[in-house]
Amino acid sequence: MYDKIQETVKFLHNNEIGHIDYGIIMGTGLGSLANILDNQKVIPYANIPHFPTSTVEGHSGNMIYGEIGDKKVLALQGRFHFYEGWTMEQVTYPVRVLKSLGLDKLILSNASGGVNSDFSVGDIMIISDHINLMPEHPLRGKNDNRFGSRFVDMHEPYDKKMIEHIKKIASINSIELKTGVYLALQGPTFETPAEYKMVRILGADAVGMSTVPEVIVAKHMGMKCLGISVITDLGIEGKIESVSHEEVQKAALKAEKPVCFLVENFIKTF
């Protein structure tokens, strides 16, 4: 994998991808976060050596290099999920590429189901911690010390200073934020009522099918992470209804404007 990453990085350097201050991984319905980047250079995933390609609607499959204020940003418009059939190495490959390009701060967004009774569809939740219930671990197998140590400290998976700063921006601009624990399941099925109940009992506030493997690998490589979930459906007793991917996308789009505002101002000021 190390050699593949070097080939990918060489390709990106040859395509004028240089210094990066922030990386952004965009989740379902939040791909237009890319619109906040100035002076964009767009490279389809299909053109990048060793990169997987997005197969999920709402994940465009582009790498976008641009600027927010005086910061250089590399945004991934669409992520890869374990349920699509990719290996965990492939799911997290872009994170390793970002780090190999010199990145040390990563912002991740996703759509998730809320199980906290205080949550409503359209709420924005800052991830304070996570629970990993994926059936495969992204660090299973022989460790390559060039990436990081065998045993990874996870006492602060989401950077507290980054969380404090985005909360401050939200407060100043009267944007309501929730804070909570995100639990990751494989998918692609949405949860049953009993599974939602399990998620609540385990201490999570939201559940989804992504993000956690990427954060684990980011921490393996010494990166700082900020996670943002948009609550797109509810797993709360008495409020559980039929849900589809299209409805999740629509719900995520409703939160797009405040999420873009928060991310843009966070990057400009942190």
VOZAKE-525231 format. One record per residue: residue number from 1; residue in three letters; x, y, z of N, C-alpha, C in turn. Coordinates in nm, 3 decimals. Each point is the difference from the previous one (the first is absolute). Example, Ala and Ser with C-alpha at 12.3 -4.5 7.8 and 13.67 -1.06 7.14 Angstrom:
BEGIN
1, ALA, 1.319, -0.569, 0.780, -0.089, 0.119, 0.000, 0.090, 0.120, 0.000
2, SER, -0.035, 0.105, -0.072, 0.082, 0.119, 0.006, -0.077, 0.109, 0.073
//
This chain:
BEGIN
1, MET, 0.083, -0.121, 0.000, -0.083, 0.121, 0.000, 0.086, 0.126, 0.000
2, TYR, 0.112, -0.006, 0.071, 0.086, 0.118, 0.008, 0.045, 0.044, -0.140
3, ASP, 0.040, -0.094, -0.083, 0.046, 0.033, -0.135, -0.114, 0.057, -0.085
4, LYS, -0.119, -0.057, 0.016, -0.116, 0.052, -0.074, -0.027, 0.146, 0.038
5, ILE, 0.008, 0.027, 0.131, -0.025, 0.137, 0.046, 0.101, 0.097, -0.058
6, GLN, 0.127, -0.042, -0.009, 0.101, 0.087, -0.058, -0.029, 0.030, -0.146
7, GLU, -0.054, -0.100, -0.071, -0.037, 0.022, -0.141, -0.117, 0.098, -0.010
8, THR, -0.097, -0.015, 0.090, -0.114, 0.093, 0.000, 0.046, 0.142, 0.031
9, VAL, 0.086, 0.013, 0.099, 0.050, 0.132, 0.040, 0.081, 0.063, -0.113
10, LYS, 0.081, -0.080, -0.068, 0.078, 0.053, -0.114, -0.093, 0.051, -0.109
11, PHE, -0.106, -0.075, -0.029, -0.099, 0.043, -0.100, -0.062, 0.133, 0.040
12, LEU, -0.039, 0.014, 0.127, -0.065, 0.123, 0.046, 0.097, 0.117, -0.003
13, HIS, 0.125, -0.023, 0.038, 0.100, 0.106, -0.010, 0.019, 0.044, -0.145
14, ASN, 0.000, -0.096, -0.090, 0.015, 0.031, -0.143, -0.120, 0.076, -0.054
15, ASN, -0.115, -0.010, 0.072, -0.121, 0.073, -0.039, -0.020, 0.123, 0.087
16, GLU, 0.108, 0.052, 0.052, 0.004, 0.128, 0.071, -0.077, 0.000, 0.131
17, ILE, -0.009, -0.117, 0.065, -0.054, -0.006, 0.135, 0.119, 0.017, 0.094
18, GLY, 0.005, 0.114, 0.068, 0.115, 0.031, 0.083, -0.032, -0.001, 0.148
19, HIS, 0.041, 0.105, 0.067, -0.020, 0.012, 0.145, -0.149, -0.006, 0.036
20, ILE, -0.032, -0.069, 0.110, -0.138, -0.011, 0.047, -0.006, 0.036, 0.148
21, ASP, -0.094, 0.089, 0.035, -0.024, 0.033, 0.141, -0.110, -0.086, 0.060
22, TYR, -0.104, -0.029, -0.081, -0.115, -0.077, 0.048, -0.045, -0.100, -0.105
23, GLY, -0.044, -0.114, 0.049, -0.070, -0.097, -0.084, -0.144, -0.007, 0.044
24, ILE, -0.091, -0.022, -0.096, -0.142, -0.015, 0.030, -0.050, -0.127, -0.069
25, ILE, -0.067, -0.086, 0.075, -0.068, -0.115, -0.060, -0.150, 0.025, 0.013
26, MET, -0.068, 0.004, -0.115, -0.141, 0.040, -0.003, -0.091, -0.121, -0.006
27, GLY, -0.101, 0.001, 0.086, -0.094, -0.111, 0.005, -0.123, 0.021, -0.085
28, THR, -0.098, -0.090, 0.016, -0.123, 0.000, -0.078, -0.071, 0.135, 0.002
29, GLY, -0.029, 0.051, -0.121, -0.076, 0.124, -0.011, 0.077, 0.125, 0.031
30, LEU, 0.129, -0.013, 0.036, 0.079, 0.115, 0.041, 0.114, 0.029, -0.098
31, GLY, -0.011, -0.056, -0.120, 0.105, 0.017, -0.100, 0.020, 0.143, -0.045
32, SER, -0.103, 0.085, 0.015, 0.015, 0.138, -0.045, 0.080, 0.084, 0.097
33, LEU, 0.049, -0.061, 0.109, 0.099, 0.069, 0.082, 0.116, 0.048, -0.087
34, ALA, 0.020, -0.072, -0.109, 0.109, 0.035, -0.091, -0.019, 0.139, -0.060
35, ASN, -0.123, 0.049, -0.003, -0.027, 0.130, -0.060, 0.062, 0.116, 0.076
36, ILE, 0.042, -0.025, 0.125, 0.060, 0.109, 0.077, 0.148, 0.016, -0.031
37, LEU, 0.055, -0.087, -0.085, 0.142, 0.010, -0.037, 0.019, 0.095, -0.118
38, ASP, 0.097, 0.089, 0.012, 0.036, 0.089, -0.110, 0.116, -0.059, -0.079
39, ASN, 0.015, 0.045, -0.126, 0.111, -0.042, -0.087, 0.013, -0.152, -0.006
40, GLN, -0.109, -0.064, -0.035, -0.007, -0.145, 0.006, 0.075, -0.070, -0.113
41, LYS, 0.057, -0.112, 0.037, 0.053, -0.096, -0.097, -0.068, -0.133, 0.031
42, VAL, -0.072, -0.058, -0.097, -0.079, -0.121, 0.022, 0.064, -0.118, -0.072
43, ILE, 0.019, -0.109, 0.075, 0.055, -0.123, -0.057, -0.096, -0.114, 0.034
44, PRO, -0.064, -0.062, -0.100, -0.088, -0.114, 0.028, 0.078, -0.115, 0.062
45, TYR, -0.064, -0.069, 0.094, 0.065, -0.115, 0.062, 0.048, -0.101, -0.105
46, ALA, -0.079, -0.016, -0.106, 0.032, -0.099, -0.103, 0.135, 0.027, -0.065
47, ASN, 0.047, 0.124, 0.007, 0.129, 0.036, -0.062, 0.118, -0.017, 0.094
48, ILE, -0.027, -0.026, 0.128, 0.107, -0.003, 0.100, 0.048, -0.144, 0.020
49, PRO, 0.128, -0.026, -0.018, 0.052, -0.136, 0.016, -0.033, -0.060, 0.137
50, HIS, -0.052, -0.124, -0.003, -0.028, -0.080, 0.120, -0.117, 0.051, 0.083
51, PHE, -0.070, 0.103, -0.045, -0.117, 0.050, 0.074, -0.121, -0.086, -0.036
52, PRO, -0.083, -0.036, 0.100, -0.129, -0.061, -0.032, -0.090, 0.105, -0.067
53, THR, -0.118, -0.043, -0.043, -0.096, 0.095, -0.057, -0.132, -0.011, 0.076
54, SER, -0.066, 0.113, 0.018, -0.126, 0.002, 0.076, -0.110, -0.071, -0.076
55, THR, -0.081, -0.079, 0.073, -0.112, -0.070, -0.063, -0.134, 0.040, 0.060
56, VAL, 0.001, 0.092, 0.098, -0.122, 0.037, 0.070, -0.051, 0.135, -0.051
57, GLU, -0.130, 0.006, -0.027, -0.060, 0.126, -0.045, 0.018, 0.106, 0.108
58, GLY, 0.041, 0.120, -0.044, 0.028, 0.107, 0.094, 0.147, 0.014, 0.032
59, HIS, 0.081, -0.093, -0.052, 0.145, 0.006, 0.016, 0.061, 0.015, -0.139
60, SER, 0.035, 0.123, -0.036, 0.035, 0.032, -0.137, 0.127, -0.067, -0.050
61, GLY, 0.097, -0.018, 0.088, 0.123, -0.067, -0.041, 0.103, 0.093, -0.061
62, ASN, 0.022, 0.116, 0.065, 0.102, 0.094, -0.047, 0.090, 0.044, 0.114
63, MET, 0.125, 0.020, -0.032, 0.093, 0.066, 0.091, 0.009, 0.145, -0.045
64, ILE, -0.020, 0.091, 0.095, -0.001, 0.142, -0.035, 0.103, 0.074, 0.084
65, TYR, 0.092, 0.065, -0.067, 0.105, 0.076, 0.065, -0.031, 0.148, -0.018
66, GLY, -0.002, 0.075, 0.109, -0.033, 0.141, -0.010, 0.038, 0.077, 0.124
67, GLU, -0.062, 0.114, 0.019, 0.035, 0.088, 0.110, -0.125, 0.045, 0.076
68, ILE, 0.015, 0.013, 0.131, -0.099, 0.066, 0.085, 0.077, 0.105, 0.078
69, GLY, -0.025, 0.126, -0.031, 0.082, 0.106, 0.058, 0.144, -0.018, -0.044
70, ASP, 0.091, -0.002, 0.095, 0.141, -0.019, -0.035, 0.046, -0.144, 0.023
71, LYS, -0.098, -0.093, 0.017, 0.033, -0.140, 0.025, -0.018, -0.084, -0.126
72, LYS, 0.091, -0.094, -0.020, -0.010, -0.095, -0.110, -0.079, -0.122, 0.049
73, VAL, -0.099, -0.042, -0.079, -0.090, -0.106, 0.042, -0.010, -0.106, -0.110
74, LEU, 0.002, -0.127, 0.042, -0.024, -0.110, -0.092, -0.127, -0.071, 0.046
75, ALA, -0.103, 0.005, -0.083, -0.130, -0.056, 0.037, -0.028, -0.126, -0.081
76, LEU, -0.051, -0.101, 0.069, -0.040, -0.124, -0.065, -0.152, -0.001, -0.010
77, GLN, -0.048, 0.015, -0.122, -0.144, 0.011, -0.024, -0.056, -0.141, -0.022
78, GLY, -0.023, -0.066, 0.113, -0.044, -0.140, -0.005, 0.101, -0.090, 0.068
79, ARG, -0.049, -0.090, 0.082, 0.087, -0.093, 0.073, -0.030, -0.143, -0.044
80, PHE, 0.075, -0.093, 0.057, -0.017, -0.141, -0.030, -0.046, -0.072, 0.127
81, HIS, -0.092, -0.094, -0.018, -0.058, -0.070, 0.113, 0.033, -0.150, -0.006
82, PHE, 0.012, -0.059, 0.116, 0.027, -0.142, 0.010, -0.112, -0.081, -0.065
83, TYR, -0.125, 0.048, 0.013, -0.113, -0.075, -0.054, -0.001, -0.004, -0.152
84, GLU, 0.075, 0.089, -0.064, 0.006, -0.001, -0.146, 0.083, -0.117, -0.053
85, GLY, 0.073, -0.065, 0.091, 0.084, -0.110, -0.043, 0.148, 0.031, 0.001
86, TRP, 0.034, 0.125, 0.032, 0.141, 0.037, 0.013, 0.059, -0.061, 0.126
87, THR, 0.128, -0.027, -0.004, 0.068, -0.042, 0.122, 0.020, 0.122, 0.089
88, MET, 0.030, -0.022, 0.126, 0.028, 0.113, 0.089, 0.124, 0.077, -0.047
89, GLU, 0.094, -0.069, -0.060, 0.117, 0.070, -0.055, -0.042, 0.098, -0.108
90, GLN, -0.095, -0.041, -0.085, -0.049, 0.088, -0.106, -0.086, 0.113, 0.056
91, VAL, -0.085, -0.033, 0.098, -0.087, 0.101, 0.062, 0.084, 0.115, 0.057
92, THR, 0.112, -0.033, 0.061, 0.082, 0.100, 0.069, 0.120, 0.048, -0.081
93, TYR, 0.014, -0.052, -0.121, 0.115, 0.037, -0.085, 0.013, 0.151, -0.018
94, PRO, -0.112, 0.072, -0.027, 0.012, 0.146, -0.017, 0.058, 0.071, 0.122
95, VAL, -0.031, -0.049, 0.120, 0.053, 0.063, 0.121, 0.152, -0.013, 0.004
96, ARG, 0.050, -0.116, -0.037, 0.145, -0.020, -0.001, 0.067, 0.088, -0.107
97, VAL, -0.070, 0.018, -0.111, 0.054, 0.089, -0.105, 0.005, 0.144, 0.051
98, LEU, -0.106, 0.044, 0.066, -0.003, 0.136, 0.054, 0.116, 0.024, 0.096
99, LYS, 0.023, -0.094, 0.089, 0.111, 0.015, 0.094, 0.134, 0.002, -0.073
100, SER, 0.012, -0.082, -0.102, 0.125, -0.007, -0.075, 0.024, 0.127, -0.082
101, LEU, -0.105, 0.078, -0.019, 0.013, 0.131, -0.065, 0.037, 0.109, 0.100
102, GLY, 0.009, -0.037, 0.128, 0.040, 0.095, 0.103, -0.111, 0.050, 0.088
103, LEU, -0.119, -0.055, -0.016, -0.116, 0.048, 0.076, 0.003, -0.049, 0.144
104, ASP, -0.041, 0.086, 0.094, -0.014, -0.047, 0.138, -0.133, 0.037, 0.065
105, LYS, -0.091, 0.065, -0.076, -0.132, 0.035, 0.055, -0.108, -0.044, -0.099
106, LEU, -0.093, -0.082, 0.049, -0.101, -0.061, -0.085, -0.140, 0.028, 0.055
107, ILE, -0.089, 0.047, -0.089, -0.141, 0.022, 0.034, -0.083, -0.104, -0.075
108, LEU, -0.086, -0.070, 0.073, -0.082, -0.105, -0.060, -0.147, 0.029, 0.026
109, SER, -0.082, -0.017, -0.103, -0.144, 0.019, 0.017, -0.073, -0.128, -0.038
110, ASN, -0.118, -0.018, 0.056, -0.081, -0.117, -0.036, -0.147, 0.028, 0.029
111, ALA, -0.084, -0.087, -0.052, -0.142, -0.001, 0.034, -0.022, -0.116, 0.096
112, SER, -0.082, 0.021, 0.102, -0.017, -0.106, 0.099, -0.143, -0.001, 0.055
113, GLY, -0.032, -0.112, 0.063, -0.130, -0.013, 0.065, 0.012, 0.039, 0.146
114, GLY, -0.085, 0.089, 0.046, 0.005, 0.046, 0.138, -0.079, -0.090, 0.093
115, VAL, 0.061, -0.036, 0.113, -0.071, -0.083, 0.099, -0.016, 0.074, 0.132
116, ASN, 0.052, 0.121, 0.006, -0.016, 0.084, 0.119, -0.138, 0.067, -0.007
117, SER, -0.078, -0.011, 0.106, -0.137, 0.052, -0.001, -0.006, 0.151, -0.015
118, ASP, 0.111, 0.068, 0.019, 0.005, 0.145, -0.017, 0.028, 0.041, -0.144
119, PHE, 0.024, -0.098, -0.087, 0.039, 0.029, -0.138, -0.123, 0.006, -0.092
120, SER, 0.015, 0.081, -0.107, -0.101, 0.008, -0.106, 0.069, -0.013, -0.134
121, VAL, -0.076, -0.037, -0.102, 0.056, -0.008, -0.135, 0.049, 0.139, -0.042
122, GLY, 0.121, 0.005, -0.051, 0.060, 0.127, -0.042, 0.098, 0.056, 0.101
123, ASP, 0.004, -0.058, 0.121, 0.097, 0.046, 0.100, 0.143, -0.028, -0.046
124, ILE, 0.090, 0.084, 0.047, 0.143, -0.018, -0.027, 0.065, -0.044, 0.130
125, MET, 0.067, -0.114, -0.004, 0.064, -0.055, 0.119, 0.151, -0.003, -0.019
126, ILE, 0.072, 0.061, 0.093, 0.145, -0.011, 0.002, 0.035, -0.130, 0.073
127, ILE, 0.082, -0.082, -0.062, 0.034, -0.130, 0.058, 0.105, 0.019, 0.109
128, SER, -0.036, -0.040, 0.120, 0.093, 0.012, 0.113, 0.082, -0.127, 0.019
129, ASP, -0.055, -0.114, -0.044, 0.066, -0.129, 0.017, -0.073, -0.099, -0.090
130, HIS, 0.054, -0.121, -0.012, -0.069, -0.099, -0.081, 0.009, -0.139, 0.061
131, ILE, -0.088, -0.088, -0.048, 0.000, -0.142, 0.035, 0.014, -0.076, -0.130
132, ASN, 0.100, -0.087, -0.009, 0.026, -0.073, -0.123, -0.060, -0.139, 0.007
133, LEU, -0.108, -0.023, -0.076, -0.059, -0.133, -0.011, 0.007, -0.052, -0.143
134, MET, 0.095, 0.052, -0.077, 0.023, -0.054, -0.134, 0.054, -0.143, 0.014
135, PRO, -0.033, -0.089, -0.096, 0.044, -0.139, 0.012, 0.147, -0.022, -0.036
136, GLU, 0.065, 0.101, -0.053, 0.141, -0.009, -0.036, 0.070, 0.126, 0.051
137, HIS, 0.122, -0.016, 0.049, 0.076, 0.115, 0.051, 0.101, 0.045, -0.106
138, PRO, 0.010, 0.132, -0.025, 0.089, 0.046, -0.107, 0.149, -0.021, 0.028
139, LEU, 0.036, -0.032, 0.125, 0.142, -0.022, 0.032, 0.032, -0.148, 0.019
140, ARG, -0.094, -0.089, -0.030, 0.027, -0.143, 0.012, 0.108, -0.042, -0.100
141, GLY, 0.088, -0.085, 0.043, 0.107, -0.047, -0.088, 0.134, 0.056, 0.044
142, LYS, 0.102, -0.030, -0.076, 0.135, 0.045, 0.034, 0.007, 0.152, -0.002
143, ASN, 0.061, 0.057, 0.104, 0.011, 0.146, 0.008, 0.122, 0.049, -0.076
144, ASP, -0.018, 0.110, -0.074, 0.111, 0.067, -0.069, 0.039, 0.120, 0.085
145, ASN, 0.115, -0.006, 0.063, 0.042, 0.106, 0.092, 0.022, 0.134, -0.069
146, ARG, 0.007, -0.001, -0.133, 0.012, 0.127, -0.072, -0.129, 0.081, 0.009
147, PHE, -0.112, -0.067, 0.028, -0.128, 0.068, 0.016, -0.027, 0.038, 0.145
148, GLY, 0.037, -0.086, 0.092, -0.028, 0.025, 0.141, 0.028, -0.123, 0.083
149, SER, -0.018, 0.012, 0.130, 0.033, -0.109, 0.091, -0.107, -0.109, -0.004
150, ARG, 0.038, -0.118, 0.047, -0.091, -0.115, 0.001, -0.128, 0.028, 0.080
151, PHE, 0.018, 0.054, 0.120, -0.114, 0.025, 0.089, -0.024, 0.151, 0.008
152, VAL, -0.120, 0.040, -0.039, -0.031, 0.142, -0.020, -0.078, 0.055, 0.119
153, ASP, 0.047, 0.109, 0.055, -0.071, 0.067, 0.109, -0.126, 0.067, -0.055
154, MET, -0.114, -0.029, 0.060, -0.128, 0.056, -0.046, -0.072, 0.076, 0.111
155, HIS, 0.077, 0.058, 0.093, -0.065, 0.068, 0.112, -0.067, 0.130, -0.045
156, GLU, 0.040, 0.054, -0.115, -0.061, 0.122, -0.053, -0.013, -0.012, -0.151
157, PRO, -0.093, -0.084, -0.048, -0.013, -0.020, -0.145, -0.040, 0.128, -0.075
158, TYR, -0.078, 0.085, 0.067, -0.043, 0.127, -0.060, 0.059, 0.112, 0.083
159, ASP, 0.075, 0.087, -0.067, 0.082, 0.100, 0.069, -0.085, 0.099, 0.080
160, LYS, 0.027, 0.010, 0.129, -0.081, 0.084, 0.088, 0.010, 0.148, -0.036
161, LYS, 0.118, 0.046, -0.040, 0.017, 0.141, -0.036, -0.078, 0.033, -0.127
162, MET, -0.003, -0.093, -0.095, -0.077, 0.021, -0.122, -0.149, 0.005, 0.032
163, ILE, -0.044, -0.089, 0.090, -0.141, -0.001, 0.041, -0.038, 0.130, 0.068
164, GLU, 0.083, 0.047, 0.091, -0.027, 0.125, 0.071, -0.010, 0.117, -0.097
165, HIS, 0.087, 0.000, -0.102, 0.002, 0.113, -0.093, -0.125, 0.003, -0.088
166, ILE, -0.042, -0.116, -0.050, -0.119, 0.001, -0.086, -0.126, 0.031, 0.082
167, LYS, -0.001, -0.041, 0.127, -0.113, 0.035, 0.086, -0.005, 0.152, 0.023
168, LYS, 0.116, 0.061, 0.014, 0.006, 0.145, 0.020, -0.054, 0.072, -0.122
169, ILE, 0.037, -0.045, -0.120, -0.050, 0.060, -0.124, -0.152, -0.014, -0.006
170, ALA, -0.050, -0.118, 0.034, -0.145, -0.024, -0.004, -0.072, 0.091, 0.098
171, SER, 0.054, 0.014, 0.119, -0.064, 0.083, 0.103, -0.006, 0.146, -0.043
172, ILE, 0.109, 0.052, -0.053, 0.006, 0.140, -0.043, -0.103, 0.027, -0.110
173, ASN, -0.024, -0.102, -0.084, -0.090, 0.018, -0.115, -0.138, -0.064, 0.021
174, SER, -0.032, -0.031, 0.125, -0.132, -0.053, 0.037, -0.038, -0.125, -0.079
175, ILE, 0.098, -0.088, -0.020, -0.025, -0.128, -0.064, -0.001, -0.107, 0.109
176, GLU, -0.110, -0.073, 0.012, -0.011, -0.101, 0.104, 0.080, -0.124, -0.037
177, LEU, 0.081, -0.046, 0.090, 0.075, -0.124, -0.019, -0.033, -0.098, 0.111
178, LYS, -0.006, -0.126, -0.036, -0.006, -0.108, 0.098, 0.141, -0.059, 0.010
179, THR, 0.026, -0.069, 0.107, 0.126, -0.072, 0.017, -0.033, -0.142, 0.044
180, GLY, 0.069, -0.098, -0.057, -0.033, -0.136, 0.039, 0.097, -0.104, -0.051
181, VAL, -0.029, -0.123, 0.038, 0.081, -0.116, -0.037, -0.060, -0.065, -0.124
182, TYR, 0.087, -0.034, -0.095, -0.039, -0.061, -0.127, 0.037, -0.148, 0.003
183, LEU, -0.094, -0.085, -0.033, 0.027, -0.144, -0.006, -0.003, -0.045, -0.144
184, ALA, 0.101, -0.078, -0.041, 0.012, -0.045, -0.138, -0.038, -0.147, -0.014
185, LEU, -0.095, -0.027, -0.090, -0.038, -0.135, -0.040, 0.031, -0.017, -0.148
186, GLN, 0.004, -0.124, -0.045, 0.040, -0.026, -0.138, -0.098, 0.055, -0.103
187, GLY, -0.133, -0.018, 0.021, -0.095, 0.032, -0.105, 0.005, -0.109, -0.109
188, PRO, -0.069, 0.020, -0.114, -0.070, 0.121, -0.042, -0.145, 0.011, 0.048
189, THR, -0.048, -0.096, 0.079, -0.138, 0.012, 0.048, -0.008, 0.108, 0.108
190, PHE, -0.110, 0.073, 0.001, -0.029, 0.087, 0.113, -0.036, -0.089, 0.119
191, GLU, 0.007, 0.056, 0.119, -0.015, -0.080, 0.120, -0.146, -0.039, 0.027
192, THR, -0.016, -0.116, 0.061, -0.132, -0.042, 0.047, -0.029, 0.074, 0.132
193, PRO, -0.127, 0.005, 0.044, -0.028, 0.062, 0.131, 0.083, -0.060, 0.113
194, ALA, 0.019, -0.132, -0.002, 0.079, -0.064, 0.105, 0.147, 0.043, -0.007
195, GLU, 0.051, 0.018, -0.123, 0.139, 0.044, -0.016, 0.016, 0.145, 0.045
196, TYR, -0.097, 0.085, -0.031, 0.005, 0.137, 0.051, 0.004, 0.000, 0.153
197, LYS, -0.081, -0.086, 0.061, -0.002, -0.010, 0.145, 0.137, -0.044, 0.053
198, MET, 0.062, -0.096, -0.069, 0.134, -0.044, 0.039, 0.099, 0.114, -0.005
199, VAL, -0.009, 0.081, -0.105, 0.091, 0.114, -0.015, -0.015, 0.096, 0.119
200, ARG, -0.125, 0.026, 0.039, -0.024, 0.088, 0.115, 0.056, -0.060, 0.128
201, ILE, -0.026, -0.130, 0.021, 0.047, -0.066, 0.121, 0.152, 0.003, 0.009
202, LEU, 0.067, -0.010, -0.112, 0.146, 0.001, -0.002, 0.059, 0.139, 0.024
203, GLY, -0.085, 0.101, 0.001, 0.047, 0.134, 0.036, 0.026, 0.094, -0.115
204, ALA, -0.050, -0.034, -0.119, 0.020, 0.087, -0.116, -0.120, 0.093, -0.019
205, ASP, 0.023, 0.108, -0.072, -0.105, 0.097, -0.031, -0.042, -0.007, -0.146
206, ALA, 0.085, -0.058, -0.084, -0.028, -0.010, -0.143, 0.070, -0.124, -0.056
207, VAL, -0.053, -0.050, -0.110, 0.055, -0.122, -0.060, 0.013, 0.019, -0.150
208, GLY, 0.109, -0.053, -0.056, 0.022, 0.011, -0.143, 0.090, -0.111, -0.051
209, MET, 0.043, 0.014, -0.126, 0.071, -0.108, -0.069, 0.138, 0.041, -0.049
210, SER, 0.058, 0.103, 0.060, 0.127, 0.051, -0.052, 0.081, 0.066, 0.111
211, THR, 0.097, 0.079, -0.041, 0.076, 0.094, 0.084, 0.097, -0.065, 0.097
212, VAL, -0.046, -0.096, 0.078, 0.084, -0.059, 0.104, 0.127, -0.065, -0.056
213, PRO, -0.007, -0.081, -0.106, 0.125, -0.055, -0.055, 0.098, 0.109, -0.044
214, GLU, -0.054, 0.106, -0.058, 0.086, 0.110, -0.047, 0.068, 0.069, 0.118
215, VAL, -0.075, 0.020, 0.107, 0.057, 0.066, 0.118, 0.106, -0.089, 0.065
216, ILE, -0.025, -0.129, 0.007, 0.099, -0.092, 0.057, 0.132, 0.009, -0.076
217, VAL, -0.008, -0.003, -0.132, 0.121, 0.008, -0.082, 0.065, 0.138, 0.011
218, ALA, -0.081, 0.104, 0.009, 0.054, 0.135, 0.018, 0.079, 0.009, 0.131
219, LYS, -0.055, -0.058, 0.106, 0.069, 0.000, 0.129, 0.126, -0.088, -0.006
220, HIS, -0.006, -0.108, -0.074, 0.117, -0.086, -0.019, 0.116, 0.080, -0.058
221, MET, -0.034, 0.100, -0.083, 0.103, 0.080, -0.066, 0.021, 0.136, 0.065
222, GLY, -0.057, 0.019, 0.119, 0.027, 0.121, 0.076, -0.076, 0.123, -0.042
223, MET, -0.119, -0.018, -0.059, -0.079, 0.114, -0.046, -0.102, 0.042, 0.106
224, LYS, -0.045, 0.124, -0.009, -0.106, 0.053, 0.086, -0.129, 0.001, -0.080
225, CYS, -0.110, -0.041, 0.065, -0.127, -0.016, -0.070, -0.113, 0.081, 0.062
226, LEU, -0.088, 0.048, -0.088, -0.126, 0.063, 0.040, -0.111, -0.069, -0.076
227, GLY, -0.098, -0.055, 0.072, -0.110, -0.072, -0.064, -0.132, 0.073, 0.014
228, ILE, -0.075, 0.007, -0.112, -0.129, 0.067, -0.003, -0.105, -0.096, -0.057
229, SER, -0.104, -0.027, 0.077, -0.111, -0.084, -0.046, -0.124, 0.085, -0.022
230, VAL, -0.068, -0.024, -0.110, -0.132, 0.059, -0.021, -0.103, -0.109, 0.030
231, ILE, -0.092, 0.028, 0.090, -0.103, -0.097, 0.038, -0.106, -0.002, -0.110
232, THR, -0.008, -0.112, -0.073, -0.088, -0.006, -0.116, -0.122, -0.089, 0.021
233, ASP, 0.000, -0.077, 0.108, -0.117, -0.080, 0.036, 0.009, -0.030, 0.148
234, LEU, -0.108, -0.051, 0.057, -0.005, -0.020, 0.145, -0.023, -0.146, 0.036
235, GLY, 0.078, -0.047, 0.099, -0.018, -0.133, 0.054, -0.051, 0.006, 0.142
236, ILE, -0.092, 0.091, 0.023, -0.055, 0.024, 0.133, -0.137, -0.067, 0.010
237, GLU, -0.023, -0.074, 0.106, -0.127, -0.072, 0.016, -0.117, 0.095, -0.015
238, GLY, -0.093, -0.039, -0.086, -0.117, 0.083, -0.028, 0.020, 0.094, -0.117
239, LYS, 0.125, 0.015, -0.045, 0.030, 0.089, -0.112, 0.067, -0.072, -0.116
240, ILE, 0.011, -0.133, 0.009, 0.064, -0.077, -0.106, -0.096, -0.018, -0.115
241, GLU, 0.042, 0.043, -0.118, -0.083, -0.011, -0.119, 0.082, -0.061, -0.113
242, SER, -0.070, -0.037, -0.107, 0.067, -0.050, -0.119, 0.098, 0.104, -0.052
243, VAL, 0.117, -0.045, -0.045, 0.101, 0.093, -0.048, 0.068, -0.058, -0.124
244, SER, 0.039, 0.088, -0.091, 0.070, -0.040, -0.122, 0.126, 0.085, -0.016
245, HIS, 0.089, -0.044, -0.087, 0.122, 0.077, -0.024, -0.033, 0.137, -0.057
246, GLU, -0.104, 0.005, -0.084, -0.041, 0.128, -0.059, -0.046, 0.098, 0.108
247, GLU, -0.073, -0.051, 0.098, -0.047, 0.085, 0.109, 0.116, 0.047, 0.087
248, VAL, 0.099, -0.088, 0.019, 0.120, 0.038, 0.075, 0.073, 0.113, -0.072
249, GLN, 0.012, -0.011, -0.133, 0.067, 0.105, -0.078, -0.074, 0.133, 0.013
250, LYS, -0.132, -0.005, -0.009, -0.080, 0.123, 0.010, 0.017, 0.065, 0.137
251, ALA, -0.001, -0.082, 0.104, 0.017, 0.053, 0.135, 0.138, 0.062, 0.018
252, ALA, 0.102, -0.065, -0.056, 0.136, 0.052, 0.010, 0.013, 0.133, -0.072
253, LEU, -0.069, 0.013, -0.113, 0.008, 0.124, -0.077, -0.055, 0.120, 0.078
254, LYS, -0.098, -0.027, 0.087, -0.059, 0.109, 0.079, 0.101, 0.062, 0.096
255, ALA, 0.096, -0.081, 0.043, 0.101, 0.049, 0.095, 0.125, 0.050, -0.070
256, GLU, -0.002, -0.006, -0.131, 0.121, 0.029, -0.077, 0.052, 0.143, 0.020
257, LYS, -0.092, 0.096, -0.001, 0.042, 0.140, 0.011, 0.071, 0.029, 0.132
258, PRO, -0.059, -0.034, 0.116, 0.071, 0.027, 0.126, 0.128, -0.082, 0.015
259, VAL, 0.002, -0.124, -0.050, 0.122, -0.080, 0.008, 0.111, 0.064, -0.082
260, CYS, -0.033, 0.045, -0.121, 0.099, 0.068, -0.084, 0.053, 0.126, 0.068
261, PHE, -0.091, 0.075, 0.060, 0.040, 0.124, 0.070, 0.096, -0.032, 0.113
262, LEU, -0.033, -0.102, 0.078, 0.084, -0.036, 0.114, 0.138, -0.047, -0.045
263, VAL, 0.003, -0.086, -0.101, 0.128, -0.053, -0.048, 0.086, 0.111, -0.059
264, GLU, -0.062, 0.086, -0.080, 0.075, 0.109, -0.062, 0.062, 0.091, 0.105
265, ASN, -0.078, 0.040, 0.098, 0.051, 0.093, 0.101, 0.095, -0.069, 0.097
266, PHE, -0.021, -0.127, 0.024, 0.094, -0.076, 0.083, 0.138, 0.000, -0.065
267, ILE, 0.004, -0.036, -0.129, 0.128, -0.008, -0.069, 0.068, 0.137, -0.008
268, LYS, -0.076, 0.104, -0.018, 0.058, 0.134, -0.009, 0.063, 0.046, 0.131
269, THR, -0.054, -0.051, 0.112, 0.038, 0.059, 0.129, 0.074, -0.093, 0.096
270, PHE, 0.012, -0.129, -0.034, 0.066, -0.092, 0.093, 0.145, -0.025, -0.044
//
